Amino acid sequence: MAQDQENFRDSIGTIDKEGNRAWVFPKKPSGKFYKYRKYVSYFLLIFLIAAPFVKVNGNQFLMFNVLERRFNIFGFPFWPQDFHLFVISMIIGVVFVALFTVAFGRIFCGWMCPQTIFLEMVFRRIEFWIDGDRGAQIKLDRQQWNAEKIRKRVLKWFVFFIMSFLIANVFLAYLIGSDKLMEYMTDGPLQHISTMVSLLIFTAVFYFVFAWFREQVCIIACPYGRMQSVLLDNKSIVVAYDHKRGEAENGRKKFRKNEDREALGHGDCIDCFQCVNVCPTGIDIRNGTQLECINCTACIDECDTIMEKVNLPKGLIRYASEDEIVKKEKFKFTPRLKGYSAVLVILTGVFVGMLFLRNDLEANILRLPGQLYEHKEGSIISNVYTYKLVNKTTEEITDVSFKLLSHQGKIELVRHENFVVPAQELAEGTLFIEINNSVLEGNKVKLKIGVYSGDKKIETTTARFLAPRSYK
């Protein structure tokens, strides 16, 4: 008997007994939580679409230009030299998601994941508008290819393609920058064939995901579903079925008017299957916490509606932990949560400290590869270097010069003396450092060099100076 009850774990709801794709036709959700989810989703959609087009101090609000290795996060520009900051920010994001998973299960998937938001709040709503609700969709899927089915399918596929194309453009704005995207759009696709091909590839990927792959992303492709099985415990608050109340002593039973279910030993679950029909991943929440559940709360709203109709208390399916259902224990801030919170606070503090300590200009001075020192008149030893200056600000840095801080000597730049580093750009060139051999100690001397804008020192860097061994 116990083995039979666990058979559902041997397969997933989107695969039939023959191993073929079992298409999910979820019922259109409605209710209190769905209304809240719509508010959150529309806010996040607006944010997601607007973020690459909003500027903060001249910087794109969010940009992940992998090709040019330039990143903007909340208006702060990050260069390859700041990669450690980018890594720490990503780790903070992972720890934040892990913390909320330990506390509230897969709530990120149901409320904030872009895959869920686009699928449930954009593409499925388009599908409900064109094909109708669950029953109409099943009927349309089974009927022959007549004029009605062709018209609805072509219209839906066309609208899906347009939406995928628009999403691909927004995605491209994150990668190459909104200004460059607008420039390409103004020039026309024929002037930028490679970009247009990339855009069509992105469109095809999004179309495949939202028109066909759908919930399989959450079940098969996304690693977060596997991650939650490691993080969840009996104290985690998830979308849960109250099996104590729903099953009672003799299990669930169909509803009959004026029947004393309590006297017969039956639970409050009337086995209407509406929680299954509304589920976007096709699972039965009454089987307990499952990998496929994305905590979207659609089953909560549907069950509450049914309970209200049959005059039974709401909350048969609700946000609850296993310990709350079985032991009536309330949520507690467990040692695991305290540990994750401490790690999150420490990482956030380190990240904020590094942001404040980050210089506006990054300077690197390296000896020219393959070049030895040069003897000059008056016992002067000369080394040749290349320099790279990265301006991380939105304003140009003018009248830039170099000065030796650790030794007596001089620095000579090739072509020009003082120069300008443009805003958010890289300036590079060649310079010579000349030092009298009498002040050199050893054949490899560490120099300290100051970078100045006018009379103001804006950065300090180091370089290795090569000298003859006889001058130790």
HELIX and SHEET records of a PDB file:
HELIX    1   1 ALA A    2  GLN A    5  1                                   4    
HELIX    2   2 ASN A    7  ASP A   10  5                                   4    
HELIX    3   3 LYS A   32  ALA A   50  1                                  19    
HELIX    4   4 ALA A   51  PHE A   53  5                                   3    
HELIX    5   5 PRO A   80  ASP A   82  5                                   3    
HELIX    6   6 PHE A   83  PHE A  104  1                                  22    
HELIX    7   7 ILE A  107  TRP A  111  1                                   5    
HELIX    8   8 PRO A  114  PHE A  118  1                                   5    
HELIX    9   9 LEU A  119  PHE A  123  3                                   5    
HELIX   10  10 ARG A  124  ASP A  131  1                                   8    
HELIX   11  11 ARG A  134  ARG A  142  1                                   9    
HELIX   12  12 ALA A  147  ILE A  176  1                                  30    
HELIX   13  13 SER A  178  ASP A  187  1                                  10    
HELIX   14  14 PRO A  189  GLN A  191  5                                   3    
HELIX   15  15 ILE A  193  PHE A  208  1                                  16    
HELIX   16  16 VAL A  209  PHE A  213  3                                   5    
HELIX   17  17 GLN A  216  GLN A  216  1                                   1    
HELIX   18  18 VAL A  217  ALA A  221  3                                   5    
HELIX   19  19 TYR A  224  LEU A  231  1                                   8    
HELIX   20  20 HIS A  243  GLU A  247  1                                   5    
HELIX   21  21 ARG A  261  LEU A  264  1                                   4    
HELIX   22  22 GLN A  274  ASN A  277  1                                   4    
HELIX   23  23 ILE A  285  ASN A  287  5                                   3    
HELIX   24  24 ALA A  298  LYS A  309  1                                  12    
HELIX   25  25 GLU A  322  LYS A  327  1                                   6    
HELIX   26  26 PRO A  335  LEU A  357  1                                  23    
HELIX   27  27 ASN A  437  VAL A  439  5                                   3    
HELIX   28  28 ARG A  469  TYR A  471  5                                   3    
SHEET    1   A 2 LYS A  55  VAL A  56  0                                        
SHEET    2   A 2 ASN A  59  GLN A  60 -1                                        
SHEET    1   B 3 LEU A  62  ASN A  65  0                                        
SHEET    2   B 3 ARG A  70  ILE A  73 -1                                        
SHEET    3   B 3 PHE A  76  PHE A  78 -1                                        
SHEET    1   C 2 VAL A 238  TYR A 241  0                                        
SHEET    2   C 2 ILE A 317  ALA A 320 -1                                        
SHEET    1   D 3 LEU A 361  ARG A 367  0                                        
SHEET    2   D 3 ILE A 380  ASN A 391 -1                                        
SHEET    3   D 3 GLU A 374  LYS A 376 -1                                        
SHEET    1   E 4 LEU A 361  ARG A 367  0                                        
SHEET    2   E 4 ILE A 380  ASN A 391 -1                                        
SHEET    3   E 4 LEU A 426  ASN A 436 -1                                        
SHEET    4   E 4 LYS A 410  LEU A 413 -1                                        
SHEET    1   F 4 PHE A 419  VAL A 421  0                                        
SHEET    2   F 4 ILE A 397  LEU A 404 -1                                        
SHEET    3   F 4 LYS A 444  SER A 453 -1                                        
SHEET    4   F 4 LYS A 456  LEU A 466 -1                                        
END                                                                             
